[in-house]
């Protein structure tokens, strides 16, 4: 059984540990509330640029090669990612090299030099990354979906940024963005593996205790109190795309931990495995799709339950999905509901055995609830969900007058009325 603990260092840095004495590796994640939703119109892409630059040299390790060779020689894996609400830096390594990598992570976070020549090179790299994303129909549809579903809300800011703002970004602006958001009180250090909470606190204080707030200014998210989710659809056509990507969204204002558990059960019923309801309806009975997926995503002040599929028959597929969802409770009787609930628990346990998935789960819940949510607590939430809870949540969110549909595909396939 893993041990989960949570503490706050003197400088405000949150420390969460998942101790597993039988593990031979340690996974260390430093997460900061500094995603694209904190960007102003003239800063689009700054979070992502900053993520790149934190990996490109420090005062102690001034070159990219020096930084990477230290990690490579101990067989470590490292990466970073930027989302709508978080930036994560992650290192996984054999336990014996854990302190070395903790020091390296601290150095990257606090002492990066943001070399101007390196910045100009990384801007070109990021633009290439943006162009690659735009050539991927599913990623393109996802980007178009977020921009339109959250139009008027800061979640419409794409983490990758825009080409115009990426080109304009200066070293001074990136440093100012760092100083306004990157502070210990906005961050969490998560360790998963063979490291006790007591030792993690000692190392956290040793390597991150000197991290101080650089300025009094705090990057602020836009006030979203008056935001209203759109209904309807957005259709965009591209001549070189052969299949249409459909994303049917059921938006929610904000979902609680209990509602998240209910919607996770529903998502499992709809699209997990070849026995899933929509998998049977769309692939195995009609051959209309290769795959169909459901995502239940909660943000700090919003949520979306989305069904995604790629097909050459978009009208037919969306008609089947909408008609099925309008009477979904007819397809999920109480006896089957209990089976799907147990299935959802099994899926979570299996996925959470992967340290990367576990750190992602812990970090996501810190972002939502500002505290440690253990896997055991989440499983308990799943177990306590009743069939009546499912009915209430479906009635509240899965309604046809709340949908927003995104369709991206070839002209001849997406002529929706």
Secondary structure, 3 states (H helix, E strand, C coil): CCEEEEEECCCCCEEEEEECCCCCEEEEEEEECCCHHHCCHHHCCHHHHHHHHCCCCECCCCCHHHHHHHHHHCCCEEEEEECCCCEEEEEEEEHHHHHHHHHHHHHHHHHECCCHHHHHHHHHHHHHHHHHHHHCHHHHHHHHHHHHHCCCCHHHCCCCCCHHHHHHCCHHHHHHHHHHHCCHHHEEEEEEECCCHHHHHHHHHHHHCCCCCCCCCCCCCCCCCCCCCCCEEEEEECCCCCCEEEEEEEEECCCCHHHHHHHHHHHHHHHCCCCCHHHHHHHHCCCCCCCEEEEEEECCCCEEEEEEEEECCHHHHHHHHHHHHHCHHHHCCHHHHHHHHHHHHHHHHHHHCCHHHHHHHHHHHHHHHCCCCCHHHHHHHHHHCCHHHHHHHHHHHCCHHHEEEEEEECHHHCCCC
